[in-house]
Amino acid sequence: MFKNLRKFDLSPAQMIVLFYVIAVFVSTGLLSLPIALKPGVNWDFIDILFTAVSAVSVTGLSVVSIVDTFSTPGIFILLFILQFGGIGIMTLGTFLWIILGKKIGLKERRLIMTDQNQTNLSGLVKLMRHILIMILTIELAGTLILGTYFLTYYPTWQEAVLQGLFASVSATTNAGFDITGNYLVPFAHDYFVQFINIILLTLGAIGFPVLIEVRDYLRSKQRKYRVHFSLYTKLTTVTFFSLMIFGTIMILILEANHYFADKSWHESFFYALFQSSTTRNGGLATMDVSEFTPATLLILCFLMFIGASPSSVGGGIRTTTFAVIVLLILSFARGQKSIKVFRREIDEEDVRKSVVVSFLAFVLCFIGTITLLQTEPFSVMEIMFEVSSAFGTTGLSMGITPELHTVGKIVIIILMFIGRIGILSFIFLFNRGQLEASYHYPKERIIVG
């Protein structure tokens, strides 16, 4: 396969995008199979494609009811697609290469590096192995806990286990799909189910390198050797949980006299905590988010636009990108020419990437919003929320997804796909590999600001 692709001289980013396009059309074919659908279900190609992209990008936006559309085999097919989309095409590919005994060379390592947003080629195969084992272990633990607990909710153990399995995979991959028919609203007052889902959502969105470093740190405590956390892990962890706390506090404050007016303190806290956590790309909800005030919805749009961490199951501009932009502003305000944090300086190339990613993501969402406002009969807030959710591969919605017209669905499909592959891969898709010019023109200052 790689020999055939080399004839076209595709860059790693172009090959990754091509693989995801192939994955989308294979998923579309699988979801079109009669065995995947309940008797009497007929749906258009655009709806099948929309669901396939939503599953591959682990977004969770859906134009149909999952529980009313798919048969039991169809649910397992959807689970497979969610698993594939969550762990990434190169993680699964590396696993298959290892099973088949294929040598993983420079070309394959460059693909892995591009897919996982890594900065060097060393240790990539080991990283893929760790990611696969870790995510399957987390999902298994979630299935056992939720499947056992759901025995109190469902009449048979088969149904309880299926619900537990789907909930665990959907939460860990931050997919946002559900087979309850009403997201997690039936568990709005079950804090145990919410707590387990928050843990699974966090483990999936915080970034696989962070989980690996934390695991190594815990092992070092037992074996009495030192492990130092990388700057990526420190910056990612601080930013991730700061945003979660920020979201929780803002929702509590903004909804104190509105949605939470007749709620107890613990109900308000868990509603706020869960909605803040799920904007990290989860897409699950314990309530109808359209009942929030416009101010709260804007906060949710902001959090969904940022999204999860790099090398995770989520989309958006990523937490580290947001952190670098904030640090850049603070450093500029202090008159500093470099960004210093945790006794390290952030490389200028990473700063440029963060600025480019943030700006292009804003432009992309702006164009998507303008387009949908021209084609759809919904309010600005509903459109902005849908666009932010699609780009951040979150899956939250104010209920307008099934009512989108064909053009609107195509716009959301494009946003979900770009959100999954990442802005950098999208940019490099058009890169023909030109070398930097060997000459320079005289520099001249301009007036800005």
BAGU-369892 format. One record per residue (C-alpha): residue number from 0; x, y, z. Coordinates in Angstrom, 3 decimals, padded with zeros to 6 digits, m for minus. Layout:
(node NUM (X Y Z))
...
***
This chain:
(node 0 (000.000 000.000 000.000))
(node 1 (002.795 002.400 000.930))
(node 2 (004.624 001.560 m002.317))
(node 3 (001.590 002.642 m004.327))
(node 4 (001.198 005.833 m002.296))
(node 5 (004.864 006.742 m002.766))
(node 6 (004.226 007.059 m006.520))
(node 7 (002.094 010.126 m005.756))
(node 8 (004.817 011.585 m003.476))
(node 9 (002.354 012.385 m000.715))
(node 10 (003.520 014.149 002.431))
(node 11 (002.843 012.507 005.837))
(node 12 (000.011 014.971 006.496))
(node 13 (m001.582 014.236 003.114))
(node 14 (m001.326 010.490 003.711))
(node 15 (m002.914 010.822 007.165))
(node 16 (m005.809 012.815 005.706))
(node 17 (m006.171 010.239 002.913))
(node 18 (m006.317 007.409 005.455))
(node 19 (m009.028 009.208 007.429))
(node 20 (m011.017 009.831 004.229))
(node 21 (m010.786 006.111 003.449))
(node 22 (m011.856 005.340 007.027))
(node 23 (m014.910 007.586 006.611))
(node 24 (m016.064 005.839 003.429))
(node 25 (m015.434 002.367 004.879))
(node 26 (m017.456 003.394 007.952))
(node 27 (m020.205 004.732 005.699))
(node 28 (m020.365 001.356 003.965))
(node 29 (m020.488 m000.536 007.268))
(node 30 (m023.274 001.652 008.648))
(node 31 (m025.231 001.141 005.407))
(node 32 (m025.356 m002.638 005.822))
(node 33 (m028.892 m003.988 006.351))
(node 34 (m027.685 m005.960 009.375))
(node 35 (m026.661 m002.701 011.059))
(node 36 (m030.143 m001.201 010.908))
(node 37 (m033.418 m001.985 012.606))
(node 38 (m036.231 m003.286 010.361))
(node 39 (m037.940 m000.541 008.390))
(node 40 (m035.176 002.031 008.847))
(node 41 (m034.315 003.953 005.697))
(node 42 (m031.989 006.930 005.625))
(node 43 (m030.307 009.140 003.058))
(node 44 (m026.661 008.903 002.049))
(node 45 (m025.901 012.341 003.533))
(node 46 (m027.218 011.154 006.914))
(node 47 (m025.118 007.969 006.747))
(node 48 (m022.047 010.017 005.802))
(node 49 (m022.761 012.497 008.595))
(node 50 (m022.976 009.683 011.167))
(node 51 (m019.817 008.035 009.817))
(node 52 (m017.797 011.267 010.037))
(node 53 (m019.203 011.961 013.494))
(node 54 (m018.133 008.466 014.605))
(node 55 (m014.655 008.530 013.014))
(node 56 (m014.041 012.008 014.458))
(node 57 (m015.558 010.817 017.787))
(node 58 (m017.775 013.905 017.851))
(node 59 (m021.209 012.554 018.735))
(node 60 (m023.407 014.928 016.755))
(node 61 (m026.150 012.884 015.134))
(node 62 (m028.995 013.526 012.726))
(node 63 (m030.758 010.322 013.813))
(node 64 (m031.583 008.578 017.075))
(node 65 (m028.893 005.933 017.596))
(node 66 (m031.078 003.665 019.713))
(node 67 (m033.976 003.845 017.214))
(node 68 (m031.798 003.423 014.095))
(node 69 (m029.227 000.723 014.804))
(node 70 (m029.728 m002.943 015.584))
(node 71 (m027.512 m004.724 018.113))
(node 72 (m024.958 m005.667 015.385))
(node 73 (m025.133 m002.051 014.222))
(node 74 (m024.317 m000.839 017.729))
(node 75 (m021.230 m003.072 017.779))
(node 76 (m020.212 m001.745 014.346))
(node 77 (m020.585 001.786 015.685))
(node 78 (m018.514 000.794 018.735))
(node 79 (m015.734 m000.450 016.462))
(node 80 (m015.733 002.828 014.521))
(node 81 (m015.657 004.852 017.752))
(node 82 (m012.749 002.752 018.977))
(node 83 (m010.912 003.233 015.711))
(node 84 (m011.553 006.974 015.659))
(node 85 (m010.635 007.393 019.314))
(node 86 (m007.251 005.676 019.366))
(node 87 (m006.249 007.105 015.990))
(node 88 (m005.576 005.504 012.658))
(node 89 (m001.830 005.174 013.221))
(node 90 (m002.201 003.561 016.655))
(node 91 (m004.350 000.832 015.160))
(node 92 (m002.069 000.649 012.128))
(node 93 (001.015 000.201 014.314))
(node 94 (m000.723 m002.594 016.206))
(node 95 (m001.555 m004.382 012.957))
(node 96 (002.021 m003.919 011.668))
(node 97 (003.386 m005.479 014.860))
(node 98 (000.931 m008.409 014.641))
(node 99 (001.854 m009.025 010.988))
(node 100 (005.569 m008.767 011.771))
(node 101 (006.043 m005.792 009.435))
(node 102 (009.117 m003.632 009.912))
(node 103 (008.127 m000.119 010.926))
(node 104 (010.479 002.130 009.001))
(node 105 (011.063 005.859 008.657))
(node 106 (007.994 006.422 006.450))
(node 107 (005.683 004.783 008.959))
(node 108 (007.294 006.613 011.877))
(node 109 (006.782 009.955 010.130))
(node 110 (003.097 009.089 009.739))
(node 111 (002.819 008.231 013.437))
(node 112 (004.580 011.480 014.356))
(node 113 (002.128 013.493 012.236))
(node 114 (m000.973 011.672 013.508))
(node 115 (000.012 012.035 017.170))
(node 116 (001.411 015.599 016.956))
(node 117 (004.831 014.394 018.130))
(node 118 (008.015 016.428 017.601))
(node 119 (010.581 013.644 017.089))
(node 120 (010.827 010.127 015.677))
(node 121 (012.255 008.344 018.709))
(node 122 (010.092 006.029 020.812))
(node 123 (007.015 006.279 018.561))
(node 124 (006.315 002.546 018.267))
(node 125 (006.612 002.167 022.026))
(node 126 (004.250 005.125 022.458))
(node 127 (001.648 003.539 020.155))
(node 128 (001.838 000.273 022.074))
(node 129 (001.383 002.089 025.388))
(node 130 (m001.576 004.092 024.031))
(node 131 (m003.397 001.001 022.775))
(node 132 (m002.889 m000.970 025.982))
(node 133 (m003.803 002.009 028.150))
(node 134 (m007.032 002.944 026.383))
(node 135 (m008.240 m000.679 026.258))
(node 136 (m007.462 m001.092 029.969))
(node 137 (m009.384 002.078 030.846))
(node 138 (m012.360 000.986 028.748))
(node 139 (m012.368 m002.488 030.304))
(node 140 (m012.330 m001.027 033.809))
(node 141 (m015.136 001.383 032.876))
(node 142 (m017.177 m001.469 031.382))
(node 143 (m016.821 m003.623 034.506))
(node 144 (m017.745 m000.765 036.855))
(node 145 (m020.652 000.654 034.853))
(node 146 (m021.891 m002.724 033.592))
(node 147 (m022.116 m004.035 037.154))
(node 148 (m023.708 m000.854 038.466))
(node 149 (m026.281 m000.781 035.645))
(node 150 (m027.727 m004.080 036.896))
(node 151 (m029.878 m001.883 039.160))
(node 152 (m031.181 000.033 036.129))
(node 153 (m031.782 m002.634 033.485))
(node 154 (m033.818 m005.860 033.689))
(node 155 (m031.201 m008.249 032.234))
(node 156 (m027.453 m008.524 032.718))
(node 157 (m026.950 m008.586 028.940))
(node 158 (m028.557 m005.169 028.570))
(node 159 (m026.659 m003.813 031.587))
(node 160 (m023.307 m004.997 030.207))
(node 161 (m024.067 m003.625 026.720))
(node 162 (m025.010 m000.251 028.212))
(node 163 (m021.881 m000.305 030.369))
(node 164 (m019.635 m001.236 027.431))
(node 165 (m021.052 001.425 025.125))
(node 166 (m020.991 004.085 027.854))
(node 167 (m017.385 003.249 028.734))
(node 168 (m016.118 003.336 025.129))
(node 169 (m018.148 006.448 024.309))
(node 170 (m016.832 008.315 027.372))
(node 171 (m013.206 007.178 027.085))
(node 172 (m013.018 008.054 023.397))
(node 173 (m015.002 011.249 024.133))
(node 174 (m017.389 010.179 021.368))
(node 175 (m020.596 011.581 022.838))
(node 176 (m022.867 008.877 021.395))
(node 177 (m025.326 007.060 023.634))
(node 178 (m027.805 004.181 023.418))
(node 179 (m029.995 005.304 026.312))
(node 180 (m031.935 007.509 023.909))
(node 181 (m031.500 010.545 026.162))
(node 182 (m027.757 010.945 026.803))
(node 183 (m027.058 010.860 030.571))
(node 184 (m030.243 012.721 031.529))
(node 185 (m031.641 009.534 033.188))
(node 186 (m028.605 009.694 035.520))
(node 187 (m028.899 013.415 036.306))
(node 188 (m029.155 012.615 040.020))
(node 189 (m026.892 009.587 040.049))
(node 190 (m023.589 011.114 041.073))
(node 191 (m021.723 007.810 040.899))
(node 192 (m022.462 007.371 037.177))
(node 193 (m021.542 011.015 036.574))
(node 194 (m018.302 010.689 038.542))
(node 195 (m017.204 007.585 036.609))
(node 196 (m018.010 009.320 033.314))
(node 197 (m016.042 012.417 034.338))
(node 198 (m013.013 010.215 035.097))
(node 199 (m013.308 008.400 031.746))
(node 200 (m013.792 011.683 029.856))
(node 201 (m010.736 013.168 031.557))
(node 202 (m008.526 010.152 030.923))
(node 203 (m009.423 010.226 027.235))
(node 204 (m008.994 013.974 026.752))
(node 205 (m005.972 014.904 028.876))
(node 206 (m003.479 013.354 026.448))
(node 207 (m001.871 009.926 026.243))
(node 208 (001.687 011.172 026.922))
(node 209 (000.423 012.663 030.206))
(node 210 (m001.084 009.333 031.262))
(node 211 (002.126 007.496 030.356))
(node 212 (004.272 009.909 032.371))
(node 213 (001.932 009.680 035.371))
(node 214 (002.076 005.879 035.179))
(node 215 (005.881 005.979 035.035))
(node 216 (005.927 008.368 038.000))
(node 217 (003.769 006.044 040.108))
(node 218 (006.024 003.130 039.206))
(node 219 (009.100 005.147 040.151))
(node 220 (007.702 005.675 043.632))
(node 221 (007.504 001.924 044.134))
(node 222 (010.920 001.192 042.627))
(node 223 (012.602 004.263 044.139))
(node 224 (013.933 006.016 041.038))
(node 225 (013.182 009.554 039.895))
(node 226 (010.947 010.524 036.981))
(node 227 (010.747 014.136 035.823))
(node 228 (007.575 015.385 034.183))
(node 229 (008.038 017.026 030.792))
(node 230 (007.036 020.616 030.078))
(node 231 (004.230 019.249 027.893))
(node 232 (002.761 017.297 030.811))
(node 233 (003.043 020.184 033.261))
(node 234 (001.531 022.733 030.874))
(node 235 (m001.182 020.377 029.665))
(node 236 (m002.265 019.268 033.128))
(node 237 (m002.374 022.771 034.613))
(node 238 (m004.279 024.168 031.617))
(node 239 (m006.686 021.229 031.392))
(node 240 (m007.808 021.333 035.012))
(node 241 (m007.741 025.142 035.182))
(node 242 (m010.226 025.251 032.310))
(node 243 (m012.385 022.612 033.984))
(node 244 (m012.439 024.593 037.242))
(node 245 (m013.024 027.848 035.359))
(node 246 (m015.978 026.334 033.490))
(node 247 (m017.511 024.913 036.663))
(node 248 (m017.255 028.217 038.553))
(node 249 (m018.601 030.287 035.654))
(node 250 (m021.578 027.982 035.115))
(node 251 (m022.384 028.082 038.842))
(node 252 (m022.223 031.882 038.902))
(node 253 (m024.096 032.537 035.650))
(node 254 (m026.877 030.019 036.363))
(node 255 (m027.277 030.725 040.099))
(node 256 (m030.469 032.744 039.551))
(node 257 (m031.608 030.846 036.467))
(node 258 (m031.308 027.085 035.883))
(node 259 (m029.928 026.441 039.389))
(node 260 (m032.435 028.712 041.142))
(node 261 (m034.511 025.798 042.471))
(node 262 (m031.634 023.279 042.748))
(node 263 (m029.774 022.198 045.868))
(node 264 (m026.057 023.029 046.205))
(node 265 (m024.961 019.503 045.309))
(node 266 (m027.293 019.318 042.299))
(node 267 (m025.962 022.653 041.037))
(node 268 (m022.359 021.617 041.620))
(node 269 (m022.626 018.309 039.744))
(node 270 (m024.582 019.882 036.888))
(node 271 (m021.881 022.560 036.532))
(node 272 (m018.950 020.158 036.977))
(node 273 (m020.281 017.640 034.481))
(node 274 (m021.141 020.204 031.791))
(node 275 (m017.701 021.789 032.216))
(node 276 (m016.023 018.372 031.964))
(node 277 (m017.991 017.265 028.920))
(node 278 (m016.960 020.380 026.950))
(node 279 (m013.447 018.892 026.960))
(node 280 (m014.842 016.867 023.990))
(node 281 (m017.178 014.483 025.803))
(node 282 (m020.471 015.503 024.234))
(node 283 (m022.508 013.726 026.899))
(node 284 (m024.923 015.804 028.958))
(node 285 (m027.039 015.381 032.086))
(node 286 (m029.506 018.075 031.007))
(node 287 (m030.779 020.010 028.010))
(node 288 (m028.036 022.607 027.504))
(node 289 (m030.441 024.842 025.573))
(node 290 (m031.970 025.741 028.963))
(node 291 (m028.791 027.608 029.916))
(node 292 (m028.578 031.393 029.517))
(node 293 (m026.756 032.883 026.487))
(node 294 (m023.832 033.898 028.716))
(node 295 (m023.332 030.297 029.871))
(node 296 (m023.664 028.994 026.329))
(node 297 (m020.884 031.375 025.234))
(node 298 (m018.650 029.967 027.965))
(node 299 (m019.402 026.450 026.693))
(node 300 (m018.592 027.554 023.119))
(node 301 (m015.268 028.940 024.341))
(node 302 (m014.391 025.693 026.136))
(node 303 (m015.425 023.529 023.162))
(node 304 (m013.352 025.694 020.799))
(node 305 (m010.263 025.022 022.960))
(node 306 (m011.085 021.327 023.195))
(node 307 (m008.870 018.572 024.550))
(node 308 (m005.104 018.120 024.778))
(node 309 (m002.784 017.138 021.907))
(node 310 (m002.247 013.406 021.332))
(node 311 (m005.627 012.600 022.878))
(node 312 (m009.012 011.525 021.546))
(node 313 (m010.275 015.111 021.291))
(node 314 (m010.271 018.025 018.871))
(node 315 (m010.325 021.817 019.054))
(node 316 (m007.265 024.058 019.012))
(node 317 (m005.982 022.002 022.004))
(node 318 (m005.143 023.068 025.551))
(node 319 (m001.435 023.636 024.937))
(node 320 (m002.193 025.955 022.026))
(node 321 (m004.439 028.045 024.258))
(node 322 (m001.838 028.026 027.050))
(node 323 (000.930 029.220 024.714))
(node 324 (m001.274 032.066 023.399))
(node 325 (m002.045 033.215 026.964))
(node 326 (001.623 032.997 027.944))
(node 327 (002.608 034.884 024.775))
(node 328 (000.280 037.755 025.689))
(node 329 (001.587 037.850 029.268))
(node 330 (005.214 037.748 028.118))
(node 331 (004.625 040.527 025.569))
(node 332 (002.902 042.670 028.211))
(node 333 (005.963 042.243 030.456))
(node 334 (008.329 043.205 027.660))
(node 335 (009.856 039.733 027.418))
(node 336 (011.012 038.377 024.060))
(node 337 (010.634 034.706 025.011))
(node 338 (008.045 032.655 026.871))
(node 339 (009.331 031.244 030.141))
(node 340 (007.317 028.725 032.146))
(node 341 (008.266 025.976 034.633))
(node 342 (011.947 026.983 034.275))
(node 343 (011.848 026.305 030.551))
(node 344 (011.545 028.449 027.405))
(node 345 (008.998 027.501 024.766))
(node 346 (010.465 027.080 021.305))
(node 347 (009.641 029.888 018.860))
(node 348 (008.384 027.360 016.292))
(node 349 (005.747 026.145 018.765))
(node 350 (004.710 029.750 019.443))
(node 351 (004.240 030.391 015.704))
(node 352 (002.254 027.189 015.341))
(node 353 (m000.009 028.184 018.240))
(node 354 (m000.741 031.586 016.714))
(node 355 (m001.431 030.104 013.266))
(node 356 (m003.639 027.309 014.641))
(node 357 (m005.681 029.706 016.793))
(node 358 (m006.199 032.247 014.009))
(node 359 (m007.111 029.712 011.323))
(node 360 (m009.443 027.876 013.708))
(node 361 (m011.233 031.155 014.441))
(node 362 (m011.498 031.939 010.714))
(node 363 (m012.760 028.433 009.969))
(node 364 (m015.459 028.615 012.656))
(node 365 (m016.371 032.151 011.555))
(node 366 (m016.871 031.020 007.949))
(node 367 (m018.853 027.997 009.142))
(node 368 (m021.090 030.217 011.270))
(node 369 (m021.719 032.697 008.449))
(node 370 (m022.522 029.875 006.026))
(node 371 (m024.988 028.200 008.382))
(node 372 (m026.681 031.521 009.152))
(node 373 (m027.379 031.822 005.425))
(node 374 (m028.730 028.291 004.991))
(node 375 (m030.381 027.463 008.325))
(node 376 (m033.356 029.105 010.129))
(node 377 (m031.727 029.070 013.571))
(node 378 (m030.461 031.780 015.910))
(node 379 (m026.855 032.984 016.029))
(node 380 (m026.342 031.292 019.389))
(node 381 (m027.652 027.927 018.168))
(node 382 (m025.399 028.105 015.093))
(node 383 (m022.316 029.182 017.061))
(node 384 (m022.884 026.374 019.542))
(node 385 (m023.221 023.784 016.770))
(node 386 (m020.107 025.035 014.959))
(node 387 (m018.005 025.085 018.144))
(node 388 (m019.201 021.595 019.022))
(node 389 (m018.349 020.259 015.558))
(node 390 (m014.897 021.831 015.369))
(node 391 (m014.074 020.770 018.926))
(node 392 (m015.426 017.266 018.118))
(node 393 (m017.508 017.617 021.278))
(node 394 (m021.001 016.543 020.245))
(node 395 (m023.086 018.837 022.435))
(node 396 (m026.037 020.408 020.649))
(node 397 (m028.969 022.689 021.313))
(node 398 (m031.123 020.234 019.366))
(node 399 (m030.754 021.597 015.838))
(node 400 (m028.574 018.827 014.348))
(node 401 (m031.416 016.620 012.958))
(node 402 (m033.059 019.697 011.382))
(node 403 (m030.045 020.861 009.371))
(node 404 (m030.425 021.104 005.609))
(node 405 (m028.027 019.292 003.276))
(node 406 (m025.655 022.276 002.978))
(node 407 (m025.660 022.675 006.749))
(node 408 (m024.835 018.998 007.243))
(node 409 (m021.938 019.261 004.774))
(node 410 (m020.536 022.273 006.665))
(node 411 (m020.713 020.382 009.972))
(node 412 (m019.139 017.306 008.334))
(node 413 (m016.183 019.417 007.158))
(node 414 (m015.761 020.993 010.598))
(node 415 (m015.877 017.613 012.365))
(node 416 (m013.338 016.135 009.969))
(node 417 (m010.902 019.050 010.308))
(node 418 (m011.389 018.997 014.067))
(node 419 (m010.346 015.332 014.123))
(node 420 (m007.274 015.527 011.883))
(node 421 (m006.204 018.826 013.442))
(node 422 (m005.582 022.292 012.044))
(node 423 (m001.878 021.580 011.458))
(node 424 (m002.610 018.500 009.338))
(node 425 (m005.221 020.546 007.466))
(node 426 (m002.667 023.299 006.781))
(node 427 (000.075 020.889 005.744))
(node 428 (m002.401 019.179 003.420))
(node 429 (m001.664 022.006 000.944))
(node 430 (002.095 022.021 001.582))
(node 431 (004.092 020.972 m001.482))
(node 432 (007.303 020.851 000.505))
(node 433 (008.965 024.017 m000.807))
(node 434 (012.317 024.714 000.763))
(node 435 (012.954 027.953 002.605))
(node 436 (014.416 030.619 000.341))
(node 437 (018.214 030.937 000.503))
(node 438 (017.993 034.751 000.310))
(node 439 (016.472 037.493 002.478))
(node 440 (015.138 040.974 001.731))
(node 441 (015.943 043.994 003.891))
(node 442 (013.782 044.147 007.010))
(node 443 (011.508 047.122 007.660))
(node 444 (009.298 047.886 010.651))
(node 445 (005.571 048.574 010.219))
(node 446 (002.973 050.157 012.498))
(node 447 (000.742 047.598 014.244))
(node 448 (m001.774 047.746 017.068))
***
